């Protein structure tokens, strides 16, 4: 008997704000990034929480393994983005400004 069950994952894109304060400043700064997020509840709950205008995508998979690999990929992208923002904040803390180059030691 064939398995006709479908596995679904709902994703949506949102802007996430990362707040930080430089050591010599009192006012907080913010870095914003657009990120694809996983919605772990029903579609109805997504619409209830974010409104009917919120764009979303329903991804359908024939196998649970495919669904799990997709979830792992999205979670990996989220972790990479968080690492990137943490590094950007660390560079600002270290240098007090946006630093994107490499340090060279010309000994």
N, CA, C and O atoms as a MOPAC input file, in Angstrom:
PM7 MOZYME 1SCF
protein

 N      0.84500 1    -1.18000 1     0.00000 1
 C      0.00000 1     0.00000 1     0.00000 1
 C      0.88700 1     1.23900 1     0.00000 1
 O      1.72800 1     1.37800 1     0.88800 1
 N      0.73000 1     2.14200 1    -0.96200 1
 C      1.59200 1     3.32300 1    -1.03900 1
 C      1.30100 1     4.31100 1     0.08500 1
 O      0.17200 1     4.44300 1     0.55800 1
 N      2.34200 1     4.98300 1     0.48400 1
 C      2.21800 1     6.00100 1     1.52700 1
 C      1.96100 1     7.34500 1     0.85800 1
 O      2.85000 1     7.90700 1     0.21800 1
 N      0.75100 1     7.85600 1     1.00600 1
 C      0.39500 1     9.13300 1     0.38900 1
 C      0.48100 1    10.29200 1     1.36900 1
 O      0.02200 1    11.39600 1     1.07400 1
 N      1.06200 1    10.04700 1     2.52300 1
 C      1.19200 1    11.09900 1     3.52300 1
 C      2.19900 1    12.13800 1     3.03900 1
 O      3.25200 1    11.79700 1     2.50000 1
 N      1.85900 1    13.40700 1     3.23900 1
 C      2.79000 1    14.48100 1     2.89600 1
 C      3.29600 1    15.12200 1     4.17800 1
 O      2.56900 1    15.24100 1     5.16400 1
 N      4.53200 1    15.52100 1     4.14300 1
 C      5.14800 1    16.22400 1     5.26000 1
 C      5.27300 1    17.68200 1     4.86400 1
 O      5.73300 1    18.00000 1     3.76700 1
 N      4.86400 1    18.56100 1     5.75300 1
 C      4.87100 1    19.98600 1     5.43500 1
 C      5.74000 1    20.76900 1     6.40200 1
 O      5.89100 1    20.42000 1     7.57300 1
 N      6.30300 1    21.84000 1     5.86500 1
 C      7.03700 1    22.81400 1     6.66600 1
 C      6.59400 1    24.18400 1     6.17600 1
 O      6.58200 1    24.45000 1     4.97400 1
 N      6.23400 1    25.04300 1     7.10600 1
 C      5.83300 1    26.40800 1     6.76600 1
 C      7.00000 1    27.32900 1     7.10500 1
 O      7.54900 1    27.27900 1     8.20500 1
 N      7.36800 1    28.17200 1     6.14000 1
 C      8.40500 1    29.17000 1     6.39300 1
 C      7.86000 1    30.54900 1     6.05800 1
 O      6.92000 1    30.69400 1     5.27700 1
 N      8.46800 1    31.55100 1     6.66500 1
 C      8.14700 1    32.94000 1     6.34900 1
 C      9.40000 1    33.76900 1     6.56100 1
 O     10.30100 1    33.38400 1     7.30600 1
 N      9.44000 1    34.89900 1     5.90200 1
 C     10.59000 1    35.79300 1     6.01300 1
 C     10.20800 1    36.93200 1     6.93900 1
 O      9.12500 1    37.50600 1     6.82000 1
 N     11.10000 1    37.25300 1     7.85700 1
 C     10.85800 1    38.35000 1     8.78000 1
 C     12.16600 1    39.10100 1     8.99800 1
 O     13.24800 1    38.59200 1     8.70400 1
 N     12.05000 1    40.29500 1     9.50700 1
 C     13.22900 1    41.07600 1     9.85300 1
 C     13.50000 1    40.88100 1    11.33500 1
 O     12.62700 1    41.09100 1    12.17700 1
 N     14.72700 1    40.47600 1    11.63700 1
 C     15.12600 1    40.24600 1    13.01500 1
 C     16.10000 1    41.34700 1    13.40700 1
 O     17.02000 1    41.67200 1    12.65600 1
 N     15.89000 1    41.91900 1    14.59600 1
 C     16.75300 1    42.98600 1    15.09200 1
 C     17.69300 1    42.44200 1    16.15900 1
 O     17.26500 1    41.77700 1    17.10200 1
 N     18.97200 1    42.73400 1    15.99800 1
 C     19.98700 1    42.37700 1    16.98100 1
 C     20.44200 1    43.68000 1    17.63600 1
 O     21.00500 1    44.54600 1    16.96600 1
 N     20.20300 1    43.82400 1    18.93000 1
 C     20.54300 1    45.04900 1    19.64800 1
 C     21.85300 1    44.87300 1    20.40400 1
 O     22.13100 1    43.80900 1    20.95700 1
 N     22.64400 1    45.92800 1    20.41800 1
 C     23.90400 1    45.91400 1    21.16400 1
 C     24.24400 1    47.34500 1    21.54000 1
 O     23.71900 1    48.29200 1    20.95500 1
 N     25.13000 1    47.50000 1    22.52400 1
 C     25.58600 1    48.81400 1    22.96000 1
 C     27.10700 1    48.80400 1    22.99900 1
 O     27.71200 1    47.92400 1    23.61200 1
 N     27.71900 1    49.77500 1    22.35200 1
 C     29.18700 1    49.88800 1    22.38700 1
 C     29.61800 1    50.32000 1    23.77600 1
 O     28.86700 1    51.01300 1    24.46300 1
 N     30.80900 1    49.92600 1    24.20500 1
 C     31.26400 1    50.21300 1    25.57000 1
 C     31.25000 1    51.70100 1    25.95000 1
 O     30.93100 1    52.03100 1    27.09300 1
 N     31.58100 1    52.58700 1    25.03700 1
 C     31.67600 1    54.01400 1    25.36200 1
 C     30.39100 1    54.77000 1    25.05500 1
 O     30.37900 1    56.00000 1    25.09300 1
 N     29.31200 1    54.05700 1    24.75200 1
 C     28.04800 1    54.70700 1    24.40800 1
 C     26.93900 1    54.21100 1    25.31700 1
 O     26.98400 1    53.08900 1    25.82100 1
 N     25.94900 1    55.05800 1    25.51800 1
 C     24.80500 1    54.65800 1    26.32700 1
 C     23.64600 1    54.18500 1    25.44700 1
 O     22.83200 1    53.36200 1    25.86500 1
 N     23.58300 1    54.71000 1    24.23700 1
 C     22.46300 1    54.38700 1    23.36400 1
 C     22.68500 1    53.06600 1    22.63000 1
 O     23.75400 1    52.81400 1    22.07300 1
 N     21.65500 1    52.24100 1    22.64500 1
 C     21.74000 1    50.94000 1    21.97000 1
 C     21.69700 1    51.12600 1    20.45800 1
 O     21.04700 1    52.03900 1    19.94700 1
 N     22.39300 1    50.25400 1    19.76200 1
 C     22.37900 1    50.21100 1    18.30200 1
 C     21.68100 1    48.92700 1    17.86300 1
 O     21.51800 1    47.99300 1    18.64900 1
 N     21.27700 1    48.89800 1    16.61300 1
 C     20.55700 1    47.73800 1    16.10000 1
 C     21.09900 1    47.34700 1    14.73300 1
 O     21.37400 1    48.19700 1    13.88600 1
 N     21.24500 1    46.05100 1    14.53900 1
 C     21.54900 1    45.49600 1    13.22300 1
 C     20.32100 1    44.67600 1    12.83700 1
 O     19.89100 1    43.79600 1    13.58200 1
 N     19.76200 1    44.97600 1    11.66200 1
 C     18.59100 1    44.24000 1    11.20200 1
 C     18.95600 1    43.36200 1    10.01800 1
 O     19.72300 1    43.76100 1     9.14200 1
 N     18.39600 1    42.16600 1    10.00600 1
 C     18.61100 1    41.23200 1     8.90100 1
 C     17.29100 1    40.54100 1     8.57000 1
 O     16.49800 1    40.21200 1     9.45300 1
 N     17.08300 1    40.33200 1     7.27800 1
 C     15.94900 1    39.52100 1     6.85600 1
 C     16.35700 1    38.07100 1     6.96100 1
 O     17.46600 1    37.69700 1     6.57900 1
 N     15.45800 1    37.25400 1     7.48100 1
 C     15.79200 1    35.86300 1     7.72400 1
 C     14.56400 1    34.98700 1     7.46500 1
 O     13.43200 1    35.38000 1     7.74400 1
 N     14.81500 1    33.80600 1     6.93200 1
 C     13.74200 1    32.83800 1     6.74400 1
 C     13.58300 1    32.05600 1     8.03800 1
 O     14.54000 1    31.47200 1     8.54600 1
 N     12.36500 1    32.05200 1     8.56500 1
 C     12.08100 1    31.38000 1     9.81900 1
 C     11.13900 1    30.20700 1     9.59900 1
 O     10.33300 1    30.20300 1     8.66900 1
 N     11.25400 1    29.22400 1    10.46200 1
 C     10.37400 1    28.06000 1    10.43000 1
 C      9.17800 1    28.33500 1    11.34100 1
 O      9.34100 1    28.84200 1    12.45100 1
 N      7.98400 1    27.99900 1    10.86900 1
 C      6.77800 1    28.12300 1    11.69200 1
 C      6.39400 1    26.71700 1    12.11000 1
 O      6.14600 1    25.85900 1    11.26300 1
 N      6.34300 1    26.47800 1    13.40400 1
 C      6.13900 1    25.12800 1    13.90100 1
 C      4.69400 1    24.82600 1    14.28100 1
 O      4.39800 1    23.73100 1    14.75700 1
 N      3.80200 1    25.77000 1    14.07900 1
 C      2.39600 1    25.56900 1    14.41500 1
 C      1.58300 1    25.49300 1    13.12200 1
 O      2.15000 1    25.37600 1    12.03500 1
 N      0.29400 1    25.55700 1    13.23500 1
 C     -0.57700 1    25.45800 1    12.05600 1
 C     -0.56500 1    26.75900 1    11.25600 1
 O     -0.20100 1    27.82000 1    11.76200 1
 N     -0.97000 1    26.64500 1    10.00700 1
 C     -1.08700 1    27.81500 1     9.14100 1
 C     -2.07700 1    28.81000 1     9.72200 1
 O     -1.86800 1    30.02100 1     9.64800 1
 N     -3.15000 1    28.29800 1    10.29800 1
 C     -4.15800 1    29.17400 1    10.91800 1
 C     -3.54400 1    30.01100 1    12.03300 1
 O     -3.86500 1    31.19200 1    12.17200 1
 N     -2.66600 1    29.40800 1    12.82700 1
 C     -2.00200 1    30.14600 1    13.92400 1
 C     -1.04600 1    31.20200 1    13.37800 1
 O     -0.91400 1    32.28000 1    13.95800 1
 N     -0.37700 1    30.89600 1    12.26300 1
 C      0.51000 1    31.87900 1    11.63200 1
 C     -0.29600 1    33.10000 1    11.20700 1
 O      0.09900 1    34.23500 1    11.47600 1
 N     -1.40500 1    32.87000 1    10.55300 1
 C     -2.25400 1    33.96800 1    10.08900 1
 C     -2.83400 1    34.72900 1    11.28200 1
 O     -2.92800 1    35.95600 1    11.25600 1
 N     -3.21800 1    33.99900 1    12.31700 1
 C     -3.75000 1    34.63200 1    13.52700 1
 C     -2.71100 1    35.54700 1    14.17900 1
 O     -3.03100 1    36.64700 1    14.62800 1
 N     -1.46500 1    35.07500 1    14.22500 1
 C     -0.41300 1    35.84400 1    14.90200 1
 C      0.15700 1    36.97000 1    14.04700 1
 O      0.45600 1    38.04600 1    14.56400 1
 N      0.31200 1    36.73400 1    12.74000 1
 C      0.99000 1    37.71200 1    11.88000 1
 C      0.06000 1    38.42100 1    10.90300 1
 O      0.48500 1    39.35800 1    10.22800 1
 N     -1.18100 1    38.00200 1    10.81300 1
 C     -2.13000 1    38.63000 1     9.89200 1
 C     -2.14500 1    37.94100 1     8.53700 1
 O     -1.20500 1    37.24000 1     8.16200 1
 N     -3.22800 1    38.15800 1     7.82000 1
 C     -3.42900 1    37.50800 1     6.52300 1
 C     -2.47500 1    38.03100 1     5.45600 1
 O     -2.27500 1    37.36700 1     4.43900 1
 N     -1.88400 1    39.20100 1     5.66100 1
 C     -0.98100 1    39.78300 1     4.66200 1
 C      0.42800 1    39.20500 1     4.73400 1
 O      1.22900 1    39.41100 1     3.82300 1
 N      0.73700 1    38.48500 1     5.80700 1
 C      2.08600 1    37.92200 1     5.97300 1
 C      2.32400 1    36.86000 1     4.90000 1
 O      1.56000 1    35.90200 1     4.78000 1
 N      3.38000 1    37.04100 1     4.13400 1
 C      3.71600 1    36.05500 1     3.10800 1
 C      4.37200 1    34.84700 1     3.76100 1
 O      5.17500 1    34.98000 1     4.68500 1
 N      4.02500 1    33.69400 1     3.27600 1
 C      4.57100 1    32.45100 1     3.79500 1
 C      4.68100 1    31.45500 1     2.64200 1
 O      4.11400 1    31.66100 1     1.56900 1
 N      5.40700 1    30.39000 1     2.88100 1
 C      5.53700 1    29.31700 1     1.89500 1
 C      5.30200 1    27.99300 1     2.60800 1
 O      5.84500 1    27.75100 1     3.68600 1
 N      4.49500 1    27.14800 1     2.00300 1
 C      4.29100 1    25.79900 1     2.51500 1
 C      5.11300 1    24.86000 1     1.64300 1
 O      4.86100 1    24.73200 1     0.44400 1
 N      6.08700 1    24.21200 1     2.24600 1
 C      6.95700 1    23.27200 1     1.54800 1
 C      6.42100 1    21.86900 1     1.82800 1
 O      6.20400 1    21.50000 1     2.98200 1
 N      6.21200 1    21.09800 1     0.77800 1
 C      5.66900 1    19.74600 1     0.93400 1
 C      6.70800 1    18.71700 1     0.51500 1
 O      7.41000 1    18.87500 1    -0.48300 1
 N      6.77900 1    17.66200 1     1.30900 1
 C      7.75400 1    16.60400 1     1.06900 1
 C      7.05400 1    15.25900 1     1.11200 1
 O      6.08900 1    15.07100 1     1.85300 1
 N      7.54600 1    14.33000 1     0.31700 1
 C      6.96900 1    12.98400 1     0.29300 1
 C      7.53500 1    12.11200 1     1.41200 1
 O      6.90600 1    11.13900 1     1.83200 1
 N      8.71300 1    12.46400 1     1.88500 1
 C      9.36800 1    11.65800 1     2.90800 1
 C      9.76200 1    12.52900 1     4.10100 1
 O     10.13500 1    13.69300 1     3.95600 1
 N      9.66800 1    11.93500 1     5.26000 1
 C     10.03600 1    12.64500 1     6.48000 1
 C     11.51300 1    13.03700 1     6.45600 1
 O     11.88500 1    14.09400 1     6.96500 1
 N     12.34300 1    12.19700 1     5.87300 1
 C     13.78200 1    12.48600 1     5.78300 1
 C     14.02600 1    13.76900 1     4.98500 1
 O     14.86000 1    14.58700 1     5.37200 1
 N     13.30700 1    13.95000 1     3.87900 1
 C     13.43900 1    15.18000 1     3.07800 1
 C     13.00800 1    16.39600 1     3.89700 1
 O     13.64500 1    17.44800 1     3.84500 1
 N     11.92900 1    16.24300 1     4.64600 1
 C     11.45300 1    17.31900 1     5.49700 1
 C     12.52000 1    17.68300 1     6.53500 1
 O     12.81000 1    18.85900 1     6.75600 1
 N     13.09500 1    16.65900 1     7.16300 1
 C     14.10800 1    16.90400 1     8.19200 1
 C     15.36200 1    17.56900 1     7.61900 1
 O     15.94200 1    18.45100 1     8.25200 1
 N     15.77700 1    17.14900 1     6.42900 1
 C     16.94000 1    17.77500 1     5.79000 1
 C     16.66600 1    19.24600 1     5.47700 1
 O     17.54700 1    20.08900 1     5.64600 1
 N     15.46000 1    19.55600 1     5.02700 1
 C     15.08500 1    20.93600 1     4.74700 1
 C     15.13200 1    21.77000 1     6.03400 1
 O     15.66800 1    22.87800 1     6.04400 1
 N     14.56600 1    21.22800 1     7.11700 1
 C     14.57000 1    21.93800 1     8.40400 1
 C     16.00400 1    22.17100 1     8.87100 1
 O     16.33100 1    23.25900 1     9.34400 1
 N     16.85500 1    21.16600 1     8.74200 1
 C     18.26200 1    21.31400 1     9.12600 1
 C     18.95300 1    22.40200 1     8.31300 1
 O     19.75400 1    23.16900 1     8.84900 1
 N     18.64300 1    22.46900 1     7.01500 1
 C     19.25400 1    23.49600 1     6.15200 1
 C     18.83200 1    24.89800 1     6.59800 1
 O     19.66800 1    25.79600 1     6.69900 1
 N     17.53500 1    25.08400 1     6.86600 1
 C     17.04900 1    26.39900 1     7.30700 1
 C     17.66300 1    26.75800 1     8.65800 1
 O     18.09500 1    27.89200 1     8.85900 1
 N     17.70400 1    25.80800 1     9.57600 1
 C     18.31900 1    26.06800 1    10.88600 1
 C     19.79600 1    26.41500 1    10.74200 1
 O     20.30200 1    27.26800 1    11.47200 1
 N     20.49500 1    25.76600 1     9.81200 1
 C     21.90300 1    26.08400 1     9.55000 1
 C     22.06700 1    27.49900 1     9.02700 1
 O     22.99500 1    28.20500 1     9.42000 1
 N     21.15700 1    27.92300 1     8.12900 1
 C     21.20600 1    29.29200 1     7.60400 1
 C     20.97500 1    30.30000 1     8.72400 1
 O     21.62200 1    31.34600 1     8.76000 1
 N     20.05600 1    29.99000 1     9.63700 1
 C     19.78700 1    30.88400 1    10.76800 1
 C     21.02300 1    30.98700 1    11.64900 1
 O     21.40600 1    32.08500 1    12.05100 1
 N     21.65300 1    29.85200 1    11.95300 1
 C     22.86300 1    29.85300 1    12.77900 1
 C     23.98800 1    30.63100 1    12.11100 1
 O     24.70800 1    31.37300 1    12.77900 1
 N     24.14800 1    30.47000 1    10.79500 1
 C     25.19000 1    31.20500 1    10.05700 1
 C     24.94300 1    32.70400 1    10.14000 1
 O     25.88600 1    33.47500 1    10.32000 1
 N     23.69500 1    33.12400 1    10.01200 1
 C     23.36400 1    34.54600 1    10.08500 1
 C     23.65100 1    35.08800 1    11.47600 1
 O     24.19600 1    36.18300 1    11.61700 1
 N     23.29200 1    34.33600 1    12.49500 1
 C     23.55700 1    34.76900 1    13.87800 1
 C     25.05900 1    34.89200 1    14.09700 1
 O     25.51900 1    35.87000 1    14.68700 1
 N     25.82800 1    33.91000 1    13.62900 1
 C     27.29400 1    33.98200 1    13.75600 1
 C     27.84800 1    35.20600 1    13.04800 1
 O     28.73300 1    35.88000 1    13.57600 1
 N     27.33500 1    35.50200 1    11.85200 1
 C     27.79000 1    36.65500 1    11.07400 1
 C     27.50700 1    37.95400 1    11.83000 1
 O     28.36700 1    38.83300 1    11.89600 1
 N     26.31800 1    38.07600 1    12.39300 1
 C     25.96500 1    39.29500 1    13.13000 1
 C     26.79300 1    39.39900 1    14.40800 1
 O     27.24600 1    40.48800 1    14.76100 1
 N     26.99600 1    38.28500 1    15.10100 1
 C     27.82500 1    38.31300 1    16.31300 1
 C     29.24800 1    38.75300 1    15.99800 1
 O     29.85300 1    39.49600 1    16.77000 1
 N     29.78400 1    38.30100 1    14.86900 1
 C     31.12600 1    38.71100 1    14.46600 1
 C     31.15200 1    40.20800 1    14.12900 1
 O     32.09400 1    40.91500 1    14.48700 1
 N     30.11600 1    40.67600 1    13.44400 1
 C     30.03300 1    42.09400 1    13.10700 1
 C     29.97500 1    42.93900 1    14.37600 1
 O     30.64200 1    43.97000 1    14.46600 1
 N     29.19000 1    42.51200 1    15.34800 1
 C     29.09300 1    43.24500 1    16.62100 1
 C     30.43200 1    43.18600 1    17.35500 1
 O     30.87700 1    44.19000 1    17.91100 1
 N     31.07400 1    42.01800 1    17.36100 1
 C     32.37600 1    41.88500 1    18.03300 1
 C     33.40400 1    42.82200 1    17.40700 1
 O     34.19000 1    43.44000 1    18.12500 1
 N     33.40900 1    42.93600 1    16.07700 1
 C     34.33800 1    43.84300 1    15.40700 1
 C     34.04900 1    45.29000 1    15.77900 1
 O     34.97400 1    46.07800 1    15.97200 1
 N     32.78600 1    45.64100 1    15.88200 1
 C     32.44200 1    47.01500 1    16.28200 1
 C     32.86900 1    47.27300 1    17.72100 1
 O     33.33000 1    48.36700 1    18.04700 1
 N     32.71800 1    46.28000 1    18.57500 1
 C     33.13000 1    46.42600 1    19.97700 1
 C     34.64900 1    46.59000 1    20.06400 1
 O     35.15100 1    47.40200 1    20.84100 1
 N     35.36600 1    45.81900 1    19.26600 1
 C     36.82700 1    45.83100 1    19.30500 1
 C     37.39200 1    47.11700 1    18.72000 1
 O     38.32600 1    47.70300 1    19.26700 1
 N     36.81600 1    47.55100 1    17.59600 1
 C     37.39500 1    48.68400 1    16.88100 1
 C     36.58100 1    49.96700 1    17.01200 1
 O     37.07400 1    51.03800 1    16.65700 1
 N     35.35800 1    49.88700 1    17.50800 1
 C     34.53300 1    51.07300 1    17.69300 1
 C     33.93000 1    51.59800 1    16.39900 1
 O     33.35100 1    52.68500 1    16.38100 1
 N     34.05800 1    50.84200 1    15.32400 1
 C     33.50100 1    51.25100 1    14.03500 1
 C     33.32800 1    49.99600 1    13.19300 1
 O     33.73400 1    48.90900 1    13.60500 1
 N     32.73800 1    50.13700 1    12.03700 1
 C     32.58400 1    48.98800 1    11.14500 1
 C     33.94900 1    48.58200 1    10.60800 1
 O     34.62600 1    49.38200 1     9.96200 1
 N     34.34900 1    47.37000 1    10.86400 1
 C     35.62800 1    46.86600 1    10.38600 1
 C     35.36100 1    45.61600 1     9.58100 1
 O     34.81500 1    44.63800 1    10.09000 1
 N     35.75200 1    45.65500 1     8.31100 1
 C     35.47200 1    44.49900 1     7.47400 1
 C     36.72200 1    43.94800 1     6.78800 1
 O     36.63400 1    43.00000 1     6.00800 1
 N     37.85700 1    44.52300 1     7.07000 1
 C     39.08100 1    44.06600 1     6.42600 1
 C     39.78300 1    43.00400 1     7.24100 1
 O     39.24500 1    42.49700 1     8.22500 1
 N     40.98300 1    42.67500 1     6.82300 1
 C     41.79600 1    41.71900 1     7.56700 1
 C     42.93100 1    42.47200 1     8.22000 1
 O     43.42600 1    43.46700 1     7.68900 1
 N     43.33000 1    41.99300 1     9.36300 1
 C     44.49700 1    42.56600 1    10.00900 1
 C     45.73300 1    41.87400 1     9.47300 1
 O     45.74500 1    40.65300 1     9.31800 1
 N     46.77100 1    42.64100 1     9.18900 1
 C     47.99700 1    42.07700 1     8.65600 1
 C     49.14100 1    42.40200 1     9.60300 1
 O     49.25200 1    43.51700 1    10.11400 1
 N     49.96400 1    41.43300 1     9.81900 1
 C     51.13900 1    41.62600 1    10.64000 1
 C     52.34200 1    41.51400 1     9.70900 1
 O     52.68300 1    40.42200 1     9.25700 1
 N     52.98400 1    42.65000 1     9.42400 1
 C     54.08200 1    42.67500 1     8.45400 1
 C     55.42300 1    42.57900 1     9.18300 1
 O     56.25600 1    43.47800 1     9.06700 1
 N     55.63200 1    41.51300 1     9.92100 1
 C     56.92100 1    41.34900 1    10.61100 1
 C     57.98100 1    40.85600 1     9.67600 1
 O     59.12500 1    40.66200 1    10.08700 1

